[in-house]
Amino acid sequence: MFLFRDSSKGIPSSCQRKRGGPVPVTEAQLKAIFKQCDTNRDGRLSKQELKNFFASLGSHLPGWRAGRVLRHADGNEDGYVSEDELDGLVKYALRCGYTHIVK
């Protein structure tokens, strides 16, 4: 599971946030989580994998979020969010305002 606790590794100190607190999740981080939540490595997320995706972001209702994103991002209505539909998933998650903590 992808955890957002310390994003300072590998980032120059001049670019690091000086105070702790929530920082918005970036598009690149969401795409990395997508790859980690695709447990069967078929290049698409099922409803269960989407539920795990939102749970890893700290969603209080990951199953509900998974259903919502399927309605928003699943353009071909096959019940999965594929890599071609990933931008819709990322935009949806960014609108939800998920954050991670920088120490």
N, C-alpha and C positions, 0 to 999 in steps of 0.2 A: 504494500500500500504506500502511496506517495504521501509524505508528510511535509507540511509547510511550516517548519520550525526555524531553520537557520539557513537562509539563502545567501549568506555572506561568503561562503566558500568559493574561492576562485574569482571573486570580485575585488578589484583594487580598492584599497581603503578610502581613496578619494571619492569613490562612487557609492560607498556604503552609507546607509542611513545611520545617523549618529544616535538617535533615540529609538528605543524599542516601540513597538506598536504595530497595528495592522497596516499592511501594504497590499494594494490590489494585486490579484493574480494576473499574470500576463498571458497573452495569447500563446506564446511559446511554452509556458508552463502547462497550460491546459492541454496542448497537443501532446506533451510528454506524458501527462496523466492518461490521456486517451490510449496511448501505446501500452502503458502499464496495465490498464484495466481490460484490454483486449486479451483475456486470458487464454483463449483458444487460438490466437494469432491468425484469425481469418480476415483481418483488415476491416472489421466492422464491429459495432457494439450492439449486443442484444439488450433487451430490457433489463435483465439481471446485471449485465456488465455496466449499463448506464446507472443502475441503482448503486453499484459499487463505486462508480465514478463520482457520483454526487455525495456518497457517504465519505469518500476520501477528501472531499472539499469541506466536510463538516456540516452538510445539509441536515436539517432536523427532520425532513420528510423526503429521504432520497427516493423512495418508490414513487411518490407523487411527482417529484421532479423528473424522474425517468419517463413517466407517462407523458408529461407535458412536453419534454424535449422531443419525444418521438412524434408528437403531433406537429411540432414546429420545424424540426430539422429533417425528418424522414420524407424527402421529396418524392421518392418512388413508391412510398407506402408499403415497403416489404417487411416492416417490423424491425428494421435495423438502421443504425446510423453508420454509413460507410465512410471511407476516407474522402470520397467525393462530396459527402454531405457534412463533413467535419466543420466547415466554416459556420454552418447554421448552429451546430452544437456549441462552438466556441462563442459565437455572438450571444447566444442565449445565456450561457454561463457568465459571460462578462456583464450582461444586463442584471444578473442576480446579485452582483457586487461581492463575490467571494473574495476573501483576503487571506493572507498568511502573516505570521508574526515574525518580525525581525528583532533579534535580541540586541 
